[in-house]
């Protein structure tokens, strides 16, 4: 089990999720002060979920250019070869 410490100005309880990780332990660094309307500062020891396998993504990235056409829902920029036109059109000034 991997753990890390997350510092936050928001009060959470053990078992809740912070940054996608489950809180295992809560420590108060600076207590809240209602008279000064100041929030507290808390350190949370959280359990880090296992990282997804990245080896497959790296090998695909190192491979050839994209061979499938872009879908309308895709927001990846096209390379100059995929755009087909090397001409930059400029709008004349008024």
Long-range contacts (C-beta under 8 A, 24 or more apart in sequence): 1-47, 2-47, 2-48, 2-50, 3-45, 3-46, 3-47, 3-48, 4-45, 4-46, 4-48, 5-43, 5-44, 5-45, 5-46, 6-43, 6-44, 6-46, 7-41, 7-42, 7-43, 7-44, 8-41, 8-42, 8-44, 9-39, 9-40, 9-41, 9-42, 10-39, 10-42, 11-40, 11-42, 12-42, 12-44, 18-44, 18-46, 19-46, 20-49, 21-46, 21-47, 21-48, 21-49, 22-46, 22-47
